[in-house]
Amino acid sequence: MKKKTTAVATSAAKVRKTTPGVRKVAPRGPRAIVTAPPATSHDARSTIRRLKTQLARALVRIEELQASADTDFLLDIPNRRGFERELRRAIAYIKRYHASGALIVLDVDRLKPINDAFGHAAGDSVLKAIVKALLRHVRASDVIGRLGGDEFALLLWNLSETDAKAKAAALEEAIDRLTFVFRGRTISAGASAGVAILDPHAELGRALEEADSAMYVRKAQRRHELP
């Protein structure tokens, strides 16, 4: 019986030794876990400073892009979007504090014939001169914007209806006095202005429509007044 057991063991050993693909596997120990060394407080402060700098630059860039989106590139005044934003803020202030103001919509006369006869560069110089004239007749707290093409709008603070209409007439007169020389010819443009009063009941869209309608009425009057 002992010999038979020994023979079986020897045979099993031979099988293990000669059978391909069978090999001993050493027992595995616990796997080593590699961790990064903890960041030092100096590294953290450096990262925070870097991120703050990047954030500050990004905020400046955002402001620049917003300003450019709200500014007329030719005249360096608010475009329609920028002016409507300022007008919306003004109306909110007027409602809250029961202040007052006036909105003037001003349309330049005879700009298209100037563009057609002398080119858009001539028309651009007329628009720039008109903006300079308007700026000379308003306060620093007032806002001038270009609604598009040859149409402008002015937001004027603390004016009664009488004062606002007098201001609109003065702006028309200032622009009427401007003269330009193109190809040896002396040219004038002119402008027509309409007024809407801003009070605690004002609404942006309605105020613009009211001033625009008054401007067209005034333009029709000027056609009969001017030679």
Buried (B, 14 or more C-beta within 10 A) or exposed (E): EEEEEEEEEEEEEEEEEEEEEEEEEEEEEEEEEEEEEEEEEEEEEEEEEEEEEEEEEEEEEEEEEEEEEBBBEEBEBBBBEBBBBBBEEBBEBBBEEEBBBBBBBBBBBBBEEBBEEBEEEBBEBBBEBBBEBBEEBBEEEBBBBBBEEBBBBBBBBEBEEEEBBEBBEEBBEBBBEBEBEBEEEEBBBBBBBBBBBBBEEBEBEEBBEBBBEBBEEBBEEBEEEEE
